[in-house]
Each structure stands twice: as structure tokens, then as C-alpha cells.
Amino acid sequence: MEWTVVHAEPERSDDGAQPSSEAGRMADRMAVRRRQLGMSRDELARRAGMSTTYLREVESRARDFDPGALARLAVVLEMPYEELTAGRTDAPPGRGGPAAHPVLVRLSEQECWQRLGTHGIGRISYVAGPGKEAPVVVPVNFLVDGRSVVYRTDPAGVAGIRAGEPVAFEADHVDEMTGLGWSVLLAGTAEHPVEREALEALARRRGAVPWAGGRRDLWVRVLPHQVSGRVIQPLREA
């Protein structure tokens, strides 16, 4: 399947005024979606039960101008109401663009553990397949336990890595508003902790319940032999 990216120019209202930034972005989303569907503005207005003049008015105003009209437009454009009015909330991070003068700085090992905190969402990576030829990366919710990372999973699931396997673990954060962020990478070995009291203590901690749901009785610990991290910071003038 081939994807086509369509860039839309901000559209003006009938009086020639430039719409507000919020309304302008909404108008852009409408224009992009119309062109993806091969639909003219006149056709969109007709199918949404409004005049083309009124459609231009809706496009030039904020999202609370006429929610009913926007709801009809969302139906015709075959997109969720919130996506039409506010943009995608489930898109991958990084849509805001980089900072003006970013600088990439290495983190110390201590700083890496500080960034990971106590728990969160990260990605576990290993090589699977009969010939170990297929890299696999899976998101997991994790706990930091001392100088290791642990998570719960289904023993038969894709994250059910065998003890002794080489693994990598990565977690990161991106600030969409500033374009700054950090990433931490652990390289090490997987093990299966089995001590009952230790596992019970882990299970009581905040963040221990698997987000994927279901019964997930296997605990996997990543014992790192290498910890590295980087942070994107703004350039500081001397």
C-alpha cells in the first residue's frame, strides 16, 4: 500500500481574515481529509447539510462555535470528532518538531536511573526465531528494582523471554511543546526471579499490574551490564 502525504495551505474566511491558530489547524485537518476522500468543499458542505459559506465560517472559528455542525462534518469526513477538532491524541510522539537549537548530551549512569524513576512504560528487545534472525521489540510496563528493571508477562507471550537470553530495554520521554526529551538504554541478560516474598513485594508496588490485562504470571528481570542514556537540551549561550 502506498501512502500519500497531503499538505494543506491555511484557508481564509470569506472576509479574508486569517483564522486563529486553533481554527487554522482544524481547517487544515478538514482540507487534508477532504482531499484524501476526493471530496470538494462544496460536496462536503452539501453532505453535512450546510452552505459552503457557512462551512467557511465553521472553518474560521474555534471548535466551540457550532459543535453540532462539527459533529456532522466529522461523520461525513469519517473521522472521530476529537481528531477533527483537536487533532490526533493517539499519534506517535514527535509531531511538534525539534527545539530551535538542540544539543545531544550523554547521561551518567546515575542520571539514567533517575530518569527511569520507579516505574513506567518501556520497550524490551531481543532476537527471536529458530535461527535468531528476527529482532523483536515489545512495549511493557516496568518497575525499577534496585539496579534492574522487572516486568510481568505471559510465559507464552511475545515478551516471555527465556532466562539467560541477551536483551535490551529502552525507555524515553518527549516533550511535545519544547521538542526536548531523553532516552535510556539497558543492555543485559534476562532472568526469572522466583523468590516468593520478593515477587509478592513487587506485585504490591504501584505500576506492577500489566496494562495488557489477563493473567501474566511470569516475572522477567533485565540485569544490565551496560547502562547508557542521552538527553536533548537547548543550547545554552555562554
Beta strands, then each sheet from edge to edge (+ up, - down):
strand 1: 102-106
strand 2: 119-128
strand 3: 134-145
strand 4: 148-153
strand 5: 166-175
strand 6: 180-191
strand 7: 218-234
sheet 1: 1+ 7- 4+ 3- 2+ 5- 6+
end
